[in-house]
């Protein structure tokens, strides 16, 4: 019944009449089929749609496939292993600590400090717990102890540009600090608001390698319009953790009241949206597809 009801609502997309559709779909995990159905409706409309294609959206939502794709092209990403049942051999060729996460979720779902394993015994317990809870493949990857960065990219006049890189700063003094689900979404939890996002201060060498790697990934994987990459920087190497093909278009702390506001550093909100829409129209006119 749920699928039939949602399918009916999604099919209402076919009634849209517009010059451009701004796609803010976030269905992932077990709901990814809803995203795929929405993309099928987009294709029937023949209207320009912002953001990534269906295939890239699905790829970015699958951490295991994404990691394989990054490795195929030689891009730096933490080494990992995938587990389907929890009964696999846990004597893995990984350097501890490792972090365990559901392969098909986003927004830090399933991520807490209890997701970090320091040995094979802990790994087995965490893998089993997450498989039982999320009913999907989980990935264990080496925890990169380094600076956590958010890299926003945008297409501007057919050029891919990197906006001022943001850094996540942690106040809990945990050497293995990262953005947990609770730190983002659970007010009152001890981890809530233990991080802050600021414009990063990087050396010219680090800035150059991060921008070069991010732009290459954007182009090689086929992103379009805009994207955000989550990166850990260690010893001058930008390790790609995740690619977000459809990130939030608004990155402010409160309600948007002024379109002149720089909700993403380095670009006003109205200009950010304008460039995304313009690049979408150019791509549609060039190839005749959303």
C-alpha positions as CSV (number, residue, x, y, z in Angstrom):
1,X,0.0,0.0,0.0
2,X,2.9,2.4,0.8
3,X,4.5,1.8,-2.5
4,X,1.2,2.3,-4.4
5,X,0.5,5.5,-2.5
6,X,4.0,6.9,-3.1
7,X,4.0,5.8,-6.7
8,X,0.8,7.7,-7.3
9,X,2.3,10.9,-5.7
10,X,5.5,10.5,-7.7
11,X,3.6,10.2,-10.9
12,X,2.1,13.6,-10.2
13,X,5.6,14.8,-11.4
14,X,4.2,14.2,-14.9
15,X,1.8,17.1,-14.5
16,X,4.6,19.6,-13.9
17,X,4.8,22.4,-16.5
18,X,8.0,24.4,-16.0
19,X,11.1,25.7,-17.7
20,X,13.4,23.9,-15.2
21,X,12.9,21.4,-12.4
22,X,15.1,21.9,-9.4
23,X,15.6,18.3,-8.1
24,X,15.9,18.1,-4.3
25,X,15.1,14.3,-4.1
26,X,16.8,12.6,-1.1
27,X,15.4,9.1,-1.1
28,X,18.1,6.6,-0.5
29,X,18.7,3.3,1.2
30,X,15.6,1.0,0.9
31,X,13.7,3.9,-0.7
32,X,16.1,4.3,-3.6
33,X,13.5,2.8,-5.9
34,X,11.3,5.9,-5.3
35,X,14.2,8.1,-6.6
36,X,14.5,5.9,-9.6
37,X,10.8,6.2,-10.3
38,X,11.0,10.0,-10.0
39,X,13.9,10.1,-12.5
40,X,11.8,8.0,-14.9
41,X,9.1,10.7,-14.7
42,X,11.7,13.4,-15.4
43,X,12.8,11.6,-18.5
44,X,9.2,11.5,-19.8
45,X,8.8,15.2,-19.3
46,X,11.6,16.4,-21.5
47,X,12.2,19.3,-19.1
48,X,15.7,20.3,-17.9
49,X,16.3,18.9,-14.4
50,X,19.1,20.1,-12.1
51,X,21.8,17.9,-10.7
52,X,23.0,14.4,-11.5
53,X,21.6,11.7,-13.8
54,X,19.7,8.8,-12.3
55,X,22.7,6.5,-12.7
56,X,25.0,8.8,-10.9
57,X,22.5,9.6,-8.2
58,X,22.1,5.9,-7.5
59,X,25.9,5.3,-7.6
60,X,26.6,8.1,-5.1
61,X,24.0,6.5,-2.8
62,X,25.8,3.2,-2.8
63,X,29.1,3.6,-0.8
64,X,30.4,0.2,-1.9
65,X,29.9,0.8,-5.6
66,X,31.2,4.4,-5.3
67,X,34.4,3.2,-3.6
68,X,35.0,0.7,-6.4
69,X,34.5,3.4,-9.0
70,X,36.9,5.7,-7.3
71,X,39.5,3.0,-7.0
72,X,39.0,2.1,-10.7
73,X,40.2,5.6,-11.7
74,X,42.9,5.7,-9.0
75,X,41.4,8.3,-6.8
76,X,42.4,8.2,-3.1
77,X,39.7,6.7,-0.9
78,X,40.0,4.8,2.4
79,X,40.6,1.1,2.0
80,X,37.5,-0.9,2.9
81,X,35.7,-4.3,3.0
82,X,32.0,-5.1,2.5
83,X,29.9,-7.5,4.6
84,X,26.5,-8.9,3.6
85,X,25.8,-11.4,6.4
86,X,28.1,-10.7,9.3
87,X,29.4,-14.3,9.1
88,X,32.3,-13.4,6.9
89,X,35.9,-13.7,8.1
90,X,36.8,-10.6,10.1
91,X,40.5,-11.0,9.8
92,X,40.6,-8.3,7.2
93,X,43.6,-6.6,5.7
94,X,42.8,-3.2,7.1
95,X,44.6,-0.9,9.5
96,X,42.6,-0.2,12.7
97,X,40.6,1.7,13.7
98,X,38.0,1.2,11.1
99,X,34.5,2.8,10.8
100,X,31.5,0.7,9.9
101,X,28.5,2.2,8.1
102,X,25.4,1.1,6.1
103,X,26.3,1.1,2.4
104,X,23.1,2.7,1.2
105,X,22.3,5.5,3.7
106,X,23.3,9.1,4.0
107,X,23.0,12.1,6.5
108,X,25.3,10.0,8.9
109,X,22.5,7.5,9.4
110,X,24.0,4.6,11.4
111,X,27.1,6.5,12.4
112,X,28.0,7.0,16.0
113,X,31.2,6.6,18.0
114,X,30.0,3.0,18.6
115,X,30.6,2.5,14.9
116,X,34.3,2.5,15.3
117,X,36.1,-0.8,15.7
118,X,39.6,-1.1,17.1
119,X,40.1,-4.8,16.5
120,X,38.5,-7.8,14.7
121,X,36.3,-8.8,17.7
122,X,34.7,-5.3,17.8
123,X,34.4,-5.3,14.1
124,X,32.4,-8.5,14.1
125,X,30.0,-7.1,16.7
126,X,29.5,-3.8,15.0
127,X,29.0,-5.4,11.5
128,X,26.4,-7.8,12.9
129,X,24.6,-5.0,14.7
130,X,24.3,-2.8,11.7
131,X,23.3,-5.6,9.3
132,X,20.5,-6.6,11.8
133,X,19.4,-3.0,12.2
134,X,19.6,-1.7,8.6
135,X,19.1,-5.0,6.6
136,X,21.7,-4.0,4.0
137,X,25.3,-4.4,3.1
138,X,27.7,-2.6,5.5
139,X,31.1,-1.2,4.7
140,X,34.1,-1.2,7.0
141,X,36.8,1.3,6.0
142,X,40.0,2.5,7.5
143,X,39.4,5.6,9.7
144,X,41.4,8.5,8.2
145,X,42.7,10.6,11.1
146,X,42.9,14.0,9.5
147,X,41.1,17.2,8.6
148,X,37.5,16.8,7.6
149,X,36.6,19.0,4.6
150,X,33.5,19.8,2.6
151,X,34.2,20.6,-1.0
152,X,31.4,22.3,-3.0
153,X,31.7,22.3,-6.8
154,X,29.7,24.2,-9.3
155,X,29.6,24.4,-13.1
156,X,30.0,28.0,-14.3
157,X,30.1,28.7,-18.0
158,X,31.1,25.1,-18.8
159,X,33.9,25.2,-16.3
160,X,33.9,23.2,-13.0
161,X,34.9,25.4,-10.1
162,X,35.5,24.7,-6.5
163,X,34.0,27.1,-4.0
164,X,35.9,28.1,-0.8
165,X,36.6,24.8,1.0
166,X,34.9,24.3,4.3
167,X,36.3,22.5,7.3
168,X,34.5,20.7,10.1
169,X,36.0,21.7,13.5
170,X,35.3,19.5,16.5
171,X,35.1,20.7,20.1
172,X,35.0,17.3,21.9
173,X,38.8,16.8,21.7
174,X,38.3,13.3,20.4
175,X,41.2,12.3,18.2
176,X,38.7,10.1,16.3
177,X,36.1,12.9,16.0
178,X,33.7,12.9,13.1
179,X,30.1,14.0,12.4
180,X,27.9,11.4,14.0
181,X,24.1,11.1,13.4
182,X,23.5,12.4,16.9
183,X,25.8,15.4,16.4
184,X,23.7,16.5,13.4
185,X,20.1,15.6,14.3
186,X,19.5,14.8,18.0
187,X,19.2,18.0,20.2
188,X,20.1,17.2,23.8
189,X,22.5,14.3,22.9
190,X,26.0,14.7,24.3
191,X,27.4,14.8,20.8
192,X,24.9,17.5,19.5
193,X,26.6,20.7,18.3
194,X,30.1,19.4,19.0
195,X,31.2,20.5,15.6
196,X,31.3,23.8,13.6
197,X,31.9,24.4,9.9
198,X,34.3,27.2,9.0
199,X,36.1,28.3,5.8
200,X,39.3,26.2,5.8
201,X,42.8,27.6,6.0
202,X,44.8,25.4,3.7
203,X,48.4,25.6,2.4
204,X,48.6,26.3,-1.3
205,X,49.8,22.8,-2.0
206,X,46.8,21.2,-0.1
207,X,44.4,23.6,-1.8
208,X,45.8,22.7,-5.2
209,X,45.6,18.9,-4.8
210,X,42.1,19.0,-3.3
211,X,40.8,21.2,-6.1
212,X,42.5,19.2,-8.8
213,X,41.3,15.8,-7.4
214,X,37.8,17.0,-6.8
215,X,37.4,18.5,-10.3
216,X,38.8,15.3,-11.9
217,X,36.3,13.2,-9.9
218,X,33.4,15.5,-10.9
219,X,34.3,15.1,-14.6
220,X,35.3,11.5,-14.6
221,X,32.2,10.2,-12.8
222,X,29.9,12.5,-14.8
223,X,28.5,15.0,-12.2
224,X,26.6,18.0,-13.6
225,X,25.5,21.3,-12.2
226,X,26.8,21.0,-8.7
227,X,28.0,18.6,-6.0
228,X,29.5,18.3,-2.6
229,X,32.4,15.9,-1.7
230,X,33.3,14.9,1.8
231,X,37.0,14.6,2.2
232,X,39.6,13.7,4.8
233,X,43.0,15.3,4.3
234,X,45.9,13.4,5.7
235,X,49.6,14.0,4.9
236,X,48.7,16.0,1.8
237,X,46.4,13.3,0.4
238,X,42.7,14.1,0.0
239,X,40.8,10.9,0.7
240,X,37.4,10.9,-0.8
241,X,34.8,9.6,1.7
242,X,31.5,10.3,-0.1
243,X,30.2,12.2,-3.1
244,X,26.9,14.0,-2.8
245,X,25.2,14.2,-6.2
246,X,22.2,16.2,-4.9
247,X,23.4,18.2,-1.9
248,X,21.4,20.7,0.0
249,X,21.1,24.0,-2.0
250,X,20.9,25.8,1.3
251,X,23.8,25.6,3.8
252,X,22.8,28.2,6.3
253,X,22.0,27.8,10.0
254,X,18.5,29.4,9.9
255,X,15.7,30.3,7.6
256,X,16.8,32.1,4.4
257,X,15.6,35.7,4.6
258,X,17.9,37.4,2.1
259,X,18.8,36.0,-1.3
260,X,22.0,38.1,-1.1
261,X,23.2,36.0,1.8
262,X,26.3,33.8,1.2
263,X,24.7,30.5,2.5
264,X,27.7,28.7,0.9
265,X,30.9,30.6,1.3
266,X,32.1,32.6,-1.7
267,X,28.8,32.8,-3.6
268,X,25.4,34.5,-2.9
269,X,22.4,32.2,-2.7
270,X,20.7,33.8,-5.7
271,X,23.9,33.4,-7.8
272,X,24.4,29.9,-6.6
273,X,20.9,28.9,-7.7
274,X,21.3,30.9,-10.9
275,X,24.5,29.1,-12.0
276,X,23.0,25.7,-11.3
277,X,19.9,26.5,-13.4
278,X,22.0,28.0,-16.2
279,X,24.3,25.0,-16.4
280,X,21.2,22.7,-16.5
281,X,19.7,24.6,-19.4
282,X,23.0,24.6,-21.3
283,X,23.4,20.8,-20.8
284,X,19.8,20.2,-21.9
285,X,20.2,22.3,-25.0
286,X,23.5,20.6,-25.9
287,X,22.4,16.9,-25.4
288,X,18.6,17.2,-25.3
289,X,18.3,15.4,-22.0
290,X,17.7,16.4,-18.3
